């Protein structure tokens, strides 16, 4: 059997089993969350065993909880009674069948269906000096012993619980559209001549860590000089839950000393690679959700299905490439009289789809 993830409660009465911790959002559907809970009724003392799946937004540190402030907001939550068994259950998956045989008569299967409108797992990178869990959206499967599923007056002891963090993730679609193109023509004071700039990328979507070739065409009809070309990639993060907050952080900034003299042209491809490893110090940068301290990457672009409620997404992430020309007048004062000519291109960054994952539709 494939790797199994297990967490046992402090008192040993319940144990939570999952066959995987990554669940794929196919845009139209999401993988079901299937697991098994092993229950030893000897120590329950008449109480019941429950399990919930929660999608939550963390917007503060654990320290806030110590002073009575809630630092988590549940976006969505579902609960099930596991023991004693009530009602009918859906058919078991092969993974559940294998685990139930191992747990014998103490095993109880559960299944959750994640709403398609819910966000993917994403975090906001803390500063190097920050401690505790990062802000962001996460998913938690938690089994617990209690008299009622959700009684605010009932205090649940930590030793009566066990939990596992899971991720809701999206992969790149199998079919990727052609890339965008942008152009601009700009004239300057006391001149009717123009500087033409055109920029394009081959594909609309690139995988994390892959080189991105940016094709640049310049037609300089003026007497001015293009002194250099600057390419930047910006990540725009929109936090929707606790307040309306939208900000942009540059994840790549490269300059190329390509000089284009007056009345001349240039056509060249510049290759750039935006990486999280070059942005480790930037607090608030959006990154893909992580499990424990494993490596991750820049947050994937948020794919929004038509009609989807953006407010439920928690954090929206988008990227754009900016190509700028520094144009100077030349001579001794050229640097003091420089102007910018620039265009922007939308960019989609995602992880490649594993071979065993069904294609998603790309809108």
LOPA-311579 format. One record per residue (C-alpha): residue number from 1; residue in one letter; x, y, z. Coordinates in nm, 2 decimals, always signed. Each point is the difference from the previous one (the first is absolute). Layout:
N
<r pos="NUM" code="A" xx="X" yy="Y" zz="Z"/>
...
This chain:
363
<r pos="1" code="X" xx="+0.00" yy="+0.00" zz="+0.00"/>
<r pos="2" code="X" xx="+0.11" yy="+0.36" zz="-0.07"/>
<r pos="3" code="X" xx="+0.12" yy="+0.23" zz="+0.27"/>
<r pos="4" code="X" xx="-0.25" yy="+0.06" zz="+0.28"/>
<r pos="5" code="X" xx="-0.01" yy="+0.31" zz="+0.22"/>
<r pos="6" code="X" xx="-0.10" yy="-0.07" zz="+0.36"/>
<r pos="7" code="X" xx="-0.06" yy="+0.21" zz="+0.31"/>
<r pos="8" code="X" xx="-0.10" yy="-0.14" zz="+0.34"/>
<r pos="9" code="X" xx="-0.17" yy="+0.19" zz="+0.28"/>
<r pos="10" code="X" xx="+0.19" yy="+0.06" zz="+0.32"/>
<r pos="11" code="X" xx="-0.21" yy="-0.25" zz="+0.19"/>
<r pos="12" code="X" xx="+0.03" yy="-0.26" zz="-0.27"/>
<r pos="13" code="X" xx="-0.37" yy="-0.04" zz="-0.04"/>
<r pos="14" code="X" xx="-0.03" yy="+0.11" zz="-0.36"/>
<r pos="15" code="X" xx="+0.24" yy="+0.00" zz="-0.30"/>
<r pos="16" code="X" xx="-0.05" yy="+0.19" zz="-0.33"/>
<r pos="17" code="X" xx="+0.12" yy="-0.16" zz="-0.33"/>
<r pos="18" code="X" xx="+0.02" yy="+0.16" zz="-0.34"/>
<r pos="19" code="X" xx="+0.14" yy="-0.14" zz="-0.32"/>
<r pos="20" code="X" xx="+0.12" yy="+0.33" zz="-0.14"/>
<r pos="21" code="X" xx="+0.02" yy="+0.37" zz="+0.11"/>
<r pos="22" code="X" xx="-0.02" yy="+0.17" zz="-0.34"/>
<r pos="23" code="X" xx="-0.35" yy="+0.02" zz="-0.16"/>
<r pos="24" code="X" xx="-0.03" yy="+0.14" zz="-0.35"/>
<r pos="25" code="X" xx="-0.25" yy="+0.27" zz="-0.10"/>
<r pos="26" code="X" xx="-0.09" yy="-0.08" zz="-0.36"/>
<r pos="27" code="X" xx="-0.20" yy="+0.33" zz="-0.02"/>
<r pos="28" code="X" xx="-0.33" yy="-0.18" zz="-0.06"/>
<r pos="29" code="X" xx="+0.05" yy="-0.27" zz="+0.27"/>
<r pos="30" code="X" xx="+0.24" yy="-0.06" zz="+0.29"/>
<r pos="31" code="X" xx="+0.15" yy="-0.33" zz="+0.12"/>
<r pos="32" code="X" xx="-0.20" yy="-0.16" zz="+0.28"/>
<r pos="33" code="X" xx="+0.16" yy="+0.00" zz="+0.35"/>
<r pos="34" code="X" xx="-0.01" yy="-0.37" zz="+0.11"/>
<r pos="35" code="X" xx="+0.14" yy="-0.13" zz="+0.32"/>
<r pos="36" code="X" xx="-0.05" yy="-0.24" zz="+0.29"/>
<r pos="37" code="X" xx="-0.02" yy="+0.06" zz="+0.38"/>
<r pos="38" code="X" xx="+0.09" yy="-0.28" zz="+0.24"/>
<r pos="39" code="X" xx="-0.20" yy="+0.02" zz="+0.32"/>
<r pos="40" code="X" xx="+0.07" yy="-0.17" zz="+0.33"/>
<r pos="41" code="X" xx="-0.33" yy="+0.05" zz="+0.19"/>
<r pos="42" code="X" xx="+0.14" yy="-0.11" zz="+0.33"/>
<r pos="43" code="X" xx="+0.10" yy="+0.36" zz="+0.10"/>
<r pos="44" code="X" xx="-0.29" yy="+0.19" zz="-0.16"/>
<r pos="45" code="X" xx="-0.21" yy="+0.01" zz="+0.32"/>
<r pos="46" code="X" xx="-0.33" yy="+0.03" zz="-0.19"/>
<r pos="47" code="X" xx="+0.13" yy="+0.27" zz="-0.23"/>
<r pos="48" code="X" xx="-0.01" yy="-0.01" zz="-0.38"/>
<r pos="49" code="X" xx="+0.27" yy="+0.02" zz="-0.27"/>
<r pos="50" code="X" xx="-0.02" yy="+0.27" zz="-0.26"/>
<r pos="51" code="X" xx="+0.20" yy="+0.11" zz="-0.30"/>
<r pos="52" code="X" xx="+0.00" yy="+0.33" zz="-0.18"/>
<r pos="53" code="X" xx="+0.16" yy="+0.15" zz="-0.32"/>
<r pos="54" code="X" xx="+0.06" yy="+0.37" zz="+0.03"/>
<r pos="55" code="X" xx="+0.13" yy="+0.26" zz="-0.24"/>
<r pos="56" code="X" xx="+0.13" yy="+0.29" zz="+0.20"/>
<r pos="57" code="X" xx="+0.17" yy="+0.33" zz="-0.04"/>
<r pos="58" code="X" xx="+0.28" yy="+0.08" zz="+0.24"/>
<r pos="59" code="X" xx="+0.07" yy="+0.38" zz="+0.03"/>
<r pos="60" code="X" xx="+0.20" yy="+0.02" zz="+0.32"/>
<r pos="61" code="X" xx="+0.25" yy="-0.18" zz="+0.22"/>
<r pos="62" code="X" xx="-0.07" yy="-0.26" zz="+0.26"/>
<r pos="63" code="X" xx="+0.09" yy="+0.27" zz="+0.26"/>
<r pos="64" code="X" xx="-0.33" yy="+0.18" zz="-0.07"/>
<r pos="65" code="X" xx="-0.20" yy="-0.30" zz="+0.13"/>
<r pos="66" code="X" xx="+0.18" yy="+0.04" zz="+0.34"/>
<r pos="67" code="X" xx="-0.16" yy="+0.34" zz="+0.05"/>
<r pos="68" code="X" xx="-0.35" yy="-0.11" zz="-0.11"/>
<r pos="69" code="X" xx="+0.01" yy="+0.11" zz="-0.36"/>
<r pos="70" code="X" xx="-0.11" yy="-0.24" zz="-0.27"/>
<r pos="71" code="X" xx="+0.27" yy="-0.04" zz="-0.26"/>
<r pos="72" code="X" xx="-0.18" yy="-0.24" zz="-0.23"/>
<r pos="73" code="X" xx="-0.32" yy="+0.03" zz="-0.20"/>
<r pos="74" code="X" xx="-0.17" yy="-0.31" zz="-0.12"/>
<r pos="75" code="X" xx="-0.10" yy="+0.05" zz="-0.37"/>
<r pos="76" code="X" xx="-0.17" yy="-0.34" zz="-0.02"/>
<r pos="77" code="X" xx="-0.04" yy="-0.29" zz="+0.23"/>
<r pos="78" code="X" xx="-0.17" yy="-0.35" zz="-0.01"/>
<r pos="79" code="X" xx="-0.05" yy="-0.24" zz="+0.29"/>
<r pos="80" code="X" xx="-0.09" yy="-0.37" zz="+0.02"/>
<r pos="81" code="X" xx="-0.07" yy="-0.23" zz="+0.29"/>
<r pos="82" code="X" xx="+0.23" yy="-0.30" zz="-0.02"/>
<r pos="83" code="X" xx="-0.09" yy="-0.19" zz="+0.32"/>
<r pos="84" code="X" xx="-0.25" yy="-0.13" zz="+0.08"/>
<r pos="85" code="X" xx="-0.08" yy="-0.05" zz="-0.37"/>
<r pos="86" code="X" xx="-0.31" yy="+0.18" zz="-0.12"/>
<r pos="87" code="X" xx="-0.17" yy="+0.01" zz="-0.34"/>
<r pos="88" code="X" xx="+0.14" yy="-0.15" zz="-0.33"/>
<r pos="89" code="X" xx="+0.35" yy="+0.06" zz="-0.14"/>
<r pos="90" code="X" xx="+0.11" yy="+0.02" zz="-0.36"/>
<r pos="91" code="X" xx="+0.18" yy="-0.29" zz="-0.15"/>
<r pos="92" code="X" xx="+0.36" yy="-0.04" zz="+0.13"/>
<r pos="93" code="X" xx="+0.30" yy="+0.08" zz="-0.22"/>
<r pos="94" code="X" xx="+0.27" yy="-0.26" zz="-0.06"/>
<r pos="95" code="X" xx="+0.22" yy="+0.19" zz="+0.25"/>
<r pos="96" code="X" xx="-0.27" yy="-0.01" zz="+0.26"/>
<r pos="97" code="X" xx="-0.06" yy="-0.37" zz="-0.05"/>
<r pos="98" code="X" xx="+0.37" yy="-0.08" zz="+0.06"/>
<r pos="99" code="X" xx="+0.01" yy="+0.21" zz="+0.32"/>
<r pos="100" code="X" xx="-0.32" yy="-0.14" zz="+0.13"/>
<r pos="101" code="X" xx="+0.14" yy="-0.35" zz="-0.03"/>
<r pos="102" code="X" xx="+0.31" yy="+0.12" zz="+0.20"/>
<r pos="103" code="X" xx="-0.22" yy="+0.16" zz="+0.27"/>
<r pos="104" code="X" xx="-0.24" yy="-0.29" zz="+0.01"/>
<r pos="105" code="X" xx="-0.32" yy="+0.07" zz="+0.19"/>
<r pos="106" code="X" xx="+0.13" yy="+0.33" zz="+0.14"/>
<r pos="107" code="X" xx="+0.03" yy="+0.18" zz="-0.34"/>
<r pos="108" code="X" xx="-0.25" yy="+0.25" zz="-0.12"/>
<r pos="109" code="X" xx="+0.01" yy="+0.16" zz="-0.35"/>
<r pos="110" code="X" xx="-0.08" yy="+0.36" zz="-0.08"/>
<r pos="111" code="X" xx="-0.03" yy="+0.20" zz="-0.32"/>
<r pos="112" code="X" xx="-0.02" yy="+0.38" zz="-0.06"/>
<r pos="113" code="X" xx="-0.07" yy="+0.18" zz="-0.32"/>
<r pos="114" code="X" xx="+0.18" yy="+0.34" zz="-0.02"/>
<r pos="115" code="X" xx="-0.21" yy="+0.28" zz="-0.15"/>
<r pos="116" code="X" xx="+0.13" yy="+0.11" zz="-0.34"/>
<r pos="117" code="X" xx="-0.04" yy="+0.36" zz="+0.10"/>
<r pos="118" code="X" xx="+0.26" yy="-0.03" zz="+0.27"/>
<r pos="119" code="X" xx="+0.36" yy="+0.14" zz="-0.03"/>
<r pos="120" code="X" xx="+0.31" yy="-0.20" zz="-0.06"/>
<r pos="121" code="X" xx="+0.26" yy="-0.02" zz="+0.28"/>
<r pos="122" code="X" xx="+0.22" yy="+0.31" zz="+0.00"/>
<r pos="123" code="X" xx="+0.21" yy="+0.18" zz="+0.26"/>
<r pos="124" code="X" xx="+0.15" yy="+0.34" zz="+0.05"/>
<r pos="125" code="X" xx="+0.38" yy="-0.02" zz="+0.06"/>
<r pos="126" code="X" xx="+0.10" yy="+0.11" zz="+0.35"/>
<r pos="127" code="X" xx="+0.30" yy="+0.22" zz="+0.06"/>
<r pos="128" code="X" xx="+0.32" yy="-0.19" zz="+0.11"/>
<r pos="129" code="X" xx="-0.05" yy="+0.12" zz="+0.36"/>
<r pos="130" code="X" xx="-0.37" yy="-0.10" zz="+0.02"/>
<r pos="131" code="X" xx="-0.09" yy="-0.31" zz="+0.20"/>
<r pos="132" code="X" xx="-0.31" yy="-0.23" zz="-0.01"/>
<r pos="133" code="X" xx="-0.22" yy="-0.09" zz="-0.29"/>
<r pos="134" code="X" xx="-0.02" yy="+0.22" zz="-0.30"/>
<r pos="135" code="X" xx="-0.32" yy="+0.18" zz="-0.11"/>
<r pos="136" code="X" xx="-0.19" yy="-0.16" zz="-0.28"/>
<r pos="137" code="X" xx="-0.26" yy="-0.25" zz="-0.09"/>
<r pos="138" code="X" xx="+0.03" yy="-0.36" zz="+0.12"/>
<r pos="139" code="X" xx="-0.21" yy="-0.32" zz="+0.03"/>
<r pos="140" code="X" xx="-0.02" yy="-0.22" zz="+0.31"/>
<r pos="141" code="X" xx="-0.14" yy="-0.34" zz="+0.07"/>
<r pos="142" code="X" xx="-0.06" yy="-0.04" zz="+0.37"/>
<r pos="143" code="X" xx="-0.14" yy="-0.30" zz="+0.20"/>
<r pos="144" code="X" xx="-0.12" yy="+0.07" zz="+0.35"/>
<r pos="145" code="X" xx="-0.19" yy="-0.14" zz="+0.30"/>
<r pos="146" code="X" xx="-0.30" yy="+0.20" zz="+0.12"/>
<r pos="147" code="X" xx="-0.36" yy="-0.02" zz="+0.11"/>
<r pos="148" code="X" xx="-0.11" yy="+0.23" zz="-0.28"/>
<r pos="149" code="X" xx="+0.13" yy="+0.08" zz="-0.34"/>
<r pos="150" code="X" xx="+0.04" yy="+0.38" zz="+0.07"/>
<r pos="151" code="X" xx="-0.11" yy="+0.11" zz="+0.34"/>
<r pos="152" code="X" xx="+0.16" yy="+0.33" zz="+0.09"/>
<r pos="153" code="X" xx="-0.04" yy="-0.08" zz="+0.37"/>
<r pos="154" code="X" xx="+0.18" yy="-0.33" zz="-0.02"/>
<r pos="155" code="X" xx="+0.38" yy="+0.01" zz="+0.04"/>
<r pos="156" code="X" xx="+0.18" yy="-0.26" zz="-0.20"/>
<r pos="157" code="X" xx="+0.33" yy="-0.11" zz="+0.15"/>
<r pos="158" code="X" xx="+0.29" yy="+0.00" zz="-0.24"/>
<r pos="159" code="X" xx="+0.08" yy="-0.37" zz="+0.09"/>
<r pos="160" code="X" xx="-0.34" yy="-0.09" zz="-0.14"/>
<r pos="161" code="X" xx="+0.09" yy="+0.13" zz="-0.35"/>
<r pos="162" code="X" xx="+0.22" yy="-0.09" zz="-0.29"/>
<r pos="163" code="X" xx="+0.04" yy="+0.20" zz="-0.33"/>
<r pos="164" code="X" xx="+0.17" yy="+0.01" zz="-0.33"/>
<r pos="165" code="X" xx="+0.05" yy="+0.30" zz="-0.23"/>
<r pos="166" code="X" xx="-0.08" yy="-0.07" zz="-0.36"/>
<r pos="167" code="X" xx="+0.03" yy="+0.21" zz="-0.32"/>
<r pos="168" code="X" xx="-0.25" yy="+0.09" zz="-0.28"/>
<r pos="169" code="X" xx="+0.22" yy="+0.06" zz="-0.31"/>
<r pos="170" code="X" xx="-0.04" yy="+0.08" zz="-0.36"/>
<r pos="171" code="X" xx="+0.23" yy="-0.12" zz="-0.28"/>
<r pos="172" code="X" xx="+0.05" yy="+0.15" zz="-0.35"/>
<r pos="173" code="X" xx="-0.24" yy="-0.10" zz="-0.27"/>
<r pos="174" code="X" xx="+0.10" yy="-0.24" zz="-0.27"/>
<r pos="175" code="X" xx="-0.07" yy="+0.25" zz="-0.28"/>
<r pos="176" code="X" xx="+0.17" yy="+0.34" zz="+0.04"/>
<r pos="177" code="X" xx="-0.11" yy="+0.29" zz="-0.23"/>
<r pos="178" code="X" xx="+0.25" yy="+0.22" zz="-0.19"/>
<r pos="179" code="X" xx="+0.17" yy="+0.28" zz="+0.19"/>
<r pos="180" code="X" xx="-0.10" yy="+0.36" zz="+0.01"/>
<r pos="181" code="X" xx="+0.16" yy="+0.29" zz="-0.19"/>
<r pos="182" code="X" xx="+0.00" yy="+0.37" zz="+0.08"/>
<r pos="183" code="X" xx="+0.14" yy="+0.30" zz="-0.18"/>
<r pos="184" code="X" xx="+0.03" yy="+0.38" zz="+0.04"/>
<r pos="185" code="X" xx="+0.13" yy="+0.29" zz="-0.21"/>
<r pos="186" code="X" xx="+0.11" yy="+0.31" zz="+0.18"/>
<r pos="187" code="X" xx="+0.12" yy="+0.34" zz="-0.12"/>
<r pos="188" code="X" xx="+0.20" yy="+0.25" zz="+0.20"/>
<r pos="189" code="X" xx="+0.00" yy="+0.37" zz="+0.04"/>
<r pos="190" code="X" xx="+0.11" yy="+0.21" zz="-0.30"/>
<r pos="191" code="X" xx="+0.01" yy="-0.31" zz="-0.22"/>
<r pos="192" code="X" xx="-0.26" yy="-0.16" zz="-0.23"/>
<r pos="193" code="X" xx="+0.19" yy="-0.33" zz="-0.02"/>
<r pos="194" code="X" xx="-0.09" yy="-0.30" zz="+0.20"/>
<r pos="195" code="X" xx="+0.15" yy="-0.28" zz="+0.21"/>
<r pos="196" code="X" xx="-0.19" yy="-0.33" zz="-0.07"/>
<r pos="197" code="X" xx="+0.01" yy="-0.28" zz="+0.26"/>
<r pos="198" code="X" xx="-0.16" yy="-0.34" zz="-0.04"/>
<r pos="199" code="X" xx="+0.03" yy="-0.28" zz="+0.25"/>
<r pos="200" code="X" xx="-0.14" yy="-0.35" zz="+0.00"/>
<r pos="201" code="X" xx="+0.03" yy="-0.35" zz="+0.16"/>
<r pos="202" code="X" xx="-0.06" yy="-0.33" zz="-0.18"/>
<r pos="203" code="X" xx="-0.25" yy="-0.14" zz="+0.25"/>
<r pos="204" code="X" xx="-0.26" yy="+0.13" zz="+0.23"/>
<r pos="205" code="X" xx="+0.11" yy="-0.23" zz="+0.28"/>
<r pos="206" code="X" xx="+0.34" yy="-0.11" zz="+0.13"/>
<r pos="207" code="X" xx="+0.10" yy="-0.25" zz="+0.27"/>
<r pos="208" code="X" xx="+0.17" yy="+0.11" zz="+0.33"/>
<r pos="209" code="X" xx="+0.37" yy="+0.00" zz="-0.05"/>
<r pos="210" code="X" xx="-0.01" yy="-0.01" zz="-0.39"/>
<r pos="211" code="X" xx="+0.18" yy="+0.26" zz="-0.21"/>
<r pos="212" code="X" xx="-0.23" yy="+0.26" zz="-0.15"/>
<r pos="213" code="X" xx="+0.12" yy="+0.14" zz="-0.33"/>
<r pos="214" code="X" xx="-0.12" yy="+0.35" zz="-0.06"/>
<r pos="215" code="X" xx="+0.03" yy="+0.12" zz="-0.36"/>
<r pos="216" code="X" xx="+0.07" yy="+0.37" zz="-0.04"/>
<r pos="217" code="X" xx="-0.02" yy="+0.21" zz="-0.32"/>
<r pos="218" code="X" xx="+0.12" yy="+0.36" zz="+0.00"/>
<r pos="219" code="X" xx="-0.02" yy="+0.24" zz="-0.29"/>
<r pos="220" code="X" xx="+0.16" yy="+0.33" zz="+0.10"/>
<r pos="221" code="X" xx="-0.09" yy="+0.27" zz="-0.26"/>
<r pos="222" code="X" xx="+0.12" yy="+0.28" zz="+0.22"/>
<r pos="223" code="X" xx="+0.35" yy="+0.15" zz="+0.06"/>
<r pos="224" code="X" xx="-0.02" yy="-0.11" zz="+0.36"/>
<r pos="225" code="X" xx="+0.18" yy="-0.31" zz="+0.13"/>
<r pos="226" code="X" xx="-0.15" yy="-0.30" zz="+0.18"/>
<r pos="227" code="X" xx="+0.25" yy="-0.05" zz="+0.28"/>
<r pos="228" code="X" xx="-0.13" yy="-0.32" zz="+0.15"/>
<r pos="229" code="X" xx="-0.29" yy="-0.24" zz="+0.02"/>
<r pos="230" code="X" xx="-0.16" yy="-0.10" zz="+0.34"/>
<r pos="231" code="X" xx="-0.22" yy="-0.30" zz="+0.05"/>
<r pos="232" code="X" xx="-0.19" yy="-0.04" zz="+0.32"/>
<r pos="233" code="X" xx="-0.26" yy="-0.26" zz="+0.12"/>
<r pos="234" code="X" xx="-0.26" yy="+0.12" zz="+0.25"/>
<r pos="235" code="X" xx="-0.22" yy="-0.21" zz="+0.23"/>
<r pos="236" code="X" xx="-0.33" yy="+0.17" zz="+0.09"/>
<r pos="237" code="X" xx="-0.17" yy="-0.15" zz="+0.31"/>
<r pos="238" code="X" xx="-0.35" yy="+0.09" zz="+0.09"/>
<r pos="239" code="X" xx="-0.11" yy="-0.10" zz="+0.35"/>
<r pos="240" code="X" xx="-0.38" yy="-0.01" zz="+0.02"/>
<r pos="241" code="X" xx="-0.10" yy="-0.13" zz="+0.33"/>
<r pos="242" code="X" xx="+0.10" yy="+0.21" zz="+0.30"/>
<r pos="243" code="X" xx="+0.02" yy="+0.33" zz="-0.19"/>
<r pos="244" code="X" xx="+0.03" yy="+0.12" zz="-0.36"/>
<r pos="245" code="X" xx="+0.38" yy="-0.01" zz="-0.05"/>
<r pos="246" code="X" xx="+0.17" yy="-0.01" zz="-0.34"/>
<r pos="247" code="X" xx="+0.38" yy="+0.04" zz="-0.04"/>
<r pos="248" code="X" xx="+0.27" yy="-0.07" zz="-0.25"/>
<r pos="249" code="X" xx="+0.35" yy="-0.14" zz="+0.06"/>
<r pos="250" code="X" xx="+0.27" yy="-0.03" zz="-0.26"/>
<r pos="251" code="X" xx="+0.13" yy="-0.36" zz="-0.02"/>
<r pos="252" code="X" xx="+0.25" yy="+0.06" zz="-0.28"/>
<r pos="253" code="X" xx="+0.19" yy="+0.31" zz="-0.11"/>
<r pos="254" code="X" xx="+0.27" yy="-0.03" zz="-0.27"/>
<r pos="255" code="X" xx="+0.17" yy="+0.26" zz="-0.22"/>
<r pos="256" code="X" xx="+0.17" yy="-0.06" zz="-0.33"/>
<r pos="257" code="X" xx="+0.26" yy="+0.24" zz="-0.14"/>
<r pos="258" code="X" xx="-0.13" yy="+0.00" zz="-0.35"/>
<r pos="259" code="X" xx="+0.05" yy="+0.33" zz="-0.17"/>
<r pos="260" code="X" xx="-0.22" yy="+0.09" zz="-0.30"/>
<r pos="261" code="X" xx="+0.13" yy="+0.32" zz="-0.17"/>
<r pos="262" code="X" xx="-0.21" yy="+0.25" zz="-0.18"/>
<r pos="263" code="X" xx="-0.16" yy="-0.12" zz="-0.33"/>
<r pos="264" code="X" xx="+0.08" yy="-0.36" zz="+0.06"/>
<r pos="265" code="X" xx="-0.18" yy="-0.32" zz="+0.11"/>
<r pos="266" code="X" xx="+0.04" yy="-0.30" zz="+0.23"/>
<r pos="267" code="X" xx="-0.17" yy="-0.34" zz="+0.02"/>
<r pos="268" code="X" xx="+0.11" yy="-0.23" zz="+0.28"/>
<r pos="269" code="X" xx="-0.13" yy="-0.26" zz="+0.25"/>
<r pos="270" code="X" xx="+0.09" yy="+0.04" zz="+0.37"/>
<r pos="271" code="X" xx="-0.05" yy="-0.29" zz="+0.23"/>
<r pos="272" code="X" xx="-0.11" yy="+0.05" zz="+0.36"/>
<r pos="273" code="X" xx="-0.09" yy="-0.24" zz="+0.28"/>
<r pos="274" code="X" xx="-0.20" yy="+0.12" zz="+0.31"/>
<r pos="275" code="X" xx="+0.09" yy="-0.21" zz="+0.30"/>
<r pos="276" code="X" xx="-0.11" yy="+0.00" zz="+0.36"/>
<r pos="277" code="X" xx="+0.37" yy="-0.07" zz="+0.10"/>
<r pos="278" code="X" xx="+0.08" yy="+0.36" zz="-0.11"/>
<r pos="279" code="X" xx="-0.28" yy="+0.15" zz="+0.20"/>
<r pos="280" code="X" xx="+0.04" yy="-0.17" zz="+0.34"/>
<r pos="281" code="X" xx="+0.02" yy="+0.34" zz="+0.19"/>
<r pos="282" code="X" xx="-0.33" yy="+0.14" zz="-0.14"/>
<r pos="283" code="X" xx="-0.26" yy="+0.00" zz="+0.27"/>
<r pos="284" code="X" xx="-0.36" yy="-0.05" zz="-0.13"/>
<r pos="285" code="X" xx="+0.10" yy="-0.16" zz="-0.32"/>
<r pos="286" code="X" xx="-0.26" yy="-0.26" zz="-0.10"/>
<r pos="287" code="X" xx="+0.13" yy="-0.36" zz="-0.02"/>
<r pos="288" code="X" xx="-0.17" yy="-0.33" zz="-0.07"/>
<r pos="289" code="X" xx="-0.12" yy="-0.18" zz="+0.32"/>
<r pos="290" code="X" xx="+0.26" yy="-0.22" zz="+0.17"/>
<r pos="291" code="X" xx="-0.01" yy="-0.29" zz="+0.23"/>
<r pos="292" code="X" xx="+0.23" yy="+0.04" zz="+0.30"/>
<r pos="293" code="X" xx="+0.33" yy="+0.15" zz="-0.11"/>
<r pos="294" code="X" xx="+0.03" yy="-0.15" zz="-0.34"/>
<r pos="295" code="X" xx="+0.10" yy="+0.21" zz="-0.30"/>
<r pos="296" code="X" xx="-0.26" yy="+0.19" zz="-0.20"/>
<r pos="297" code="X" xx="-0.01" yy="+0.25" zz="-0.28"/>
<r pos="298" code="X" xx="-0.15" yy="+0.33" zz="-0.09"/>
<r pos="299" code="X" xx="-0.38" yy="-0.02" zz="+0.02"/>
<r pos="300" code="X" xx="-0.17" yy="-0.13" zz="-0.31"/>
<r pos="301" code="X" xx="-0.23" yy="+0.23" zz="-0.19"/>
<r pos="302" code="X" xx="-0.36" yy="-0.02" zz="+0.12"/>
<r pos="303" code="X" xx="-0.23" yy="-0.15" zz="-0.26"/>
<r pos="304" code="X" xx="-0.35" yy="+0.14" zz="+0.03"/>
<r pos="305" code="X" xx="-0.29" yy="-0.20" zz="-0.16"/>
<r pos="306" code="X" xx="-0.27" yy="+0.22" zz="-0.16"/>
<r pos="307" code="X" xx="-0.26" yy="+0.08" zz="+0.27"/>
<r pos="308" code="X" xx="+0.22" yy="-0.09" zz="+0.29"/>
<r pos="309" code="X" xx="-0.03" yy="+0.22" zz="+0.31"/>
<r pos="310" code="X" xx="+0.34" yy="+0.18" zz="+0.02"/>
<r pos="311" code="X" xx="-0.07" yy="+0.09" zz="+0.36"/>
<r pos="312" code="X" xx="+0.02" yy="-0.37" zz="+0.10"/>
<r pos="313" code="X" xx="+0.35" yy="-0.03" zz="-0.14"/>
<r pos="314" code="X" xx="+0.18" yy="+0.16" zz="+0.30"/>
<r pos="315" code="X" xx="+0.31" yy="+0.10" zz="-0.20"/>
<r pos="316" code="X" xx="+0.02" yy="+0.07" zz="-0.37"/>
<r pos="317" code="X" xx="+0.34" yy="-0.02" zz="-0.17"/>
<r pos="318" code="X" xx="+0.09" yy="+0.14" zz="-0.35"/>
<r pos="319" code="X" xx="+0.32" yy="+0.08" zz="-0.18"/>
<r pos="320" code="X" xx="+0.12" yy="+0.24" zz="-0.28"/>
<r pos="321" code="X" xx="+0.32" yy="+0.05" zz="-0.19"/>
<r pos="322" code="X" xx="+0.11" yy="+0.36" zz="-0.05"/>
<r pos="323" code="X" xx="+0.24" yy="+0.10" zz="-0.28"/>
<r pos="324" code="X" xx="+0.15" yy="+0.35" zz="+0.03"/>
<r pos="325" code="X" xx="+0.24" yy="+0.19" zz="-0.22"/>
<r pos="326" code="X" xx="+0.22" yy="+0.28" zz="+0.15"/>
<r pos="327" code="X" xx="+0.02" yy="+0.26" zz="-0.28"/>
<r pos="328" code="X" xx="+0.25" yy="+0.29" zz="+0.04"/>
<r pos="329" code="X" xx="+0.08" yy="+0.30" zz="-0.21"/>
<r pos="330" code="X" xx="+0.37" yy="-0.09" zz="-0.02"/>
<r pos="331" code="X" xx="+0.28" yy="+0.24" zz="+0.07"/>
<r pos="332" code="X" xx="+0.11" yy="+0.12" zz="+0.34"/>
<r pos="333" code="X" xx="-0.35" yy="+0.06" zz="+0.13"/>
<r pos="334" code="X" xx="-0.15" yy="-0.32" zz="-0.15"/>
<r pos="335" code="X" xx="-0.04" yy="-0.18" zz="+0.33"/>
<r pos="336" code="X" xx="-0.18" yy="+0.30" zz="+0.16"/>
<r pos="337" code="X" xx="-0.25" yy="+0.02" zz="-0.28"/>
<r pos="338" code="X" xx="-0.08" yy="-0.38" zz="-0.03"/>
<r pos="339" code="X" xx="-0.36" yy="-0.12" zz="-0.06"/>
<r pos="340" code="X" xx="-0.16" yy="-0.34" zz="+0.03"/>
<r pos="341" code="X" xx="-0.19" yy="-0.19" zz="-0.27"/>
<r pos="342" code="X" xx="-0.18" yy="-0.31" zz="+0.13"/>
<r pos="343" code="X" xx="-0.25" yy="-0.27" zz="-0.05"/>
<r pos="344" code="X" xx="-0.16" yy="-0.27" zz="+0.22"/>
<r pos="345" code="X" xx="-0.08" yy="-0.37" zz="-0.07"/>
<r pos="346" code="X" xx="-0.23" yy="-0.23" zz="+0.21"/>
<r pos="347" code="X" xx="+0.18" yy="-0.31" zz="+0.12"/>
<r pos="348" code="X" xx="-0.14" yy="-0.32" zz="+0.15"/>
<r pos="349" code="X" xx="+0.23" yy="-0.20" zz="+0.23"/>
<r pos="350" code="X" xx="-0.10" yy="-0.35" zz="+0.11"/>
<r pos="351" code="X" xx="+0.14" yy="-0.35" zz="+0.08"/>
<r pos="352" code="X" xx="+0.00" yy="-0.27" zz="-0.27"/>
<r pos="353" code="X" xx="-0.27" yy="-0.26" zz="+0.01"/>
<r pos="354" code="X" xx="+0.12" yy="-0.34" zz="+0.11"/>
<r pos="355" code="X" xx="-0.07" yy="-0.29" zz="-0.25"/>
<r pos="356" code="X" xx="-0.27" yy="-0.15" zz="+0.23"/>
<r pos="357" code="X" xx="-0.21" yy="+0.32" zz="+0.03"/>
<r pos="358" code="X" xx="-0.28" yy="+0.08" zz="-0.24"/>
<r pos="359" code="X" xx="+0.02" yy="+0.31" zz="-0.21"/>
<r pos="360" code="X" xx="-0.18" yy="+0.32" zz="+0.12"/>
<r pos="361" code="X" xx="-0.17" yy="+0.25" zz="-0.23"/>
<r pos="362" code="X" xx="+0.19" yy="+0.32" zz="-0.04"/>
<r pos="363" code="X" xx="-0.21" yy="+0.32" zz="-0.02"/>
